[in-house]
């Protein structure tokens, strides 16, 4: 039963990832693209955690933490670039 729930969750997060990819490519302004990229990072984190549950190993949880840290830094850097025109002062 847990396998069916995991497969359903994989499908839901996969569809969400594709919808965010579409929004990032077709977004009207940079704020839409930044939000879609941040949501894509969250979906990738969820997929990594689900895959770790499916395989029963903890290495994917650590990978999810690394993706979360890189995603946060990239979102902040992209927002600073859009607002100020430079990343490093």
N, C-alpha and C positions, 0 to 999 in steps of 0.2 A: 504494500500500500504506500510506503514511503517513497518507493521508486516512481510510482505514478504521480505523486504529488511533486516530486523533484522535476520530473519531465514537464509537467504542466507549468511549474515555475520557470524552468528554462525557456519554454516557449513564450511565456508572458514577458520575461525580461529581454528575450531576443527580439520580440516585436517592438518593445519599447526602445531598444537600442537602434533598430532600423528607423523608427519614427523620428528619433532624435537626430540621426544622421541625415535624414531628409530635411529636417528643420535647419540643421547647420548648413547644408548646401543651398537651400532656397530661402534662408532667413532674410527678412527685409532690411535689418540693420545689424550693427555689431552686437548690440545687447542681446538680440535673439540668438546669435551665434555663440556668444559666451555662455548663455544659459543652457543651450543645447549641448555644448561641450561639457559643461559641468554635470549635466544630467547623464550624459553618456558615461562619464567616469563613475558615477554612482551605479549605473546599470552594470558596468564591467566589474565593479566590486561585488555586487550581488551575484553575478554569474560565477565569479571565483569562489565565493563562499559556498554557493550551492554545489559547485563541482567538488570542493573539499569535503562537503557532507556526503556526496555520492561516493567518492573514493575512500573516505574514512581516514584521511591523512591531514595533518595540521600544516603542511607546507603551503597550502593554498591560502590559508588564513594570513600567513605572514606576507605572501605575495599581495593579498588584498590590502594589507596595511601599507605596503610600499606604493601601490597604485593610488591609495587615498592620499598619501603625503605628496606624491608627484602631481596628482590632480589638483590638490589645493594650491600648491605653489604655482602651477601653470595658470590656474584661474586668476590668482592674484596678479601675476605678472602680465597676463593679457589685459586685465582690467586697468592696470596702471599704464600700460602702453596706450590703450584707447583714450584714457582720460588726460594723460600728460604728454604723451608722445615719446617718452623714454622710460626705461625700466629702472636703470641705475642712476641715482642722483649724483 
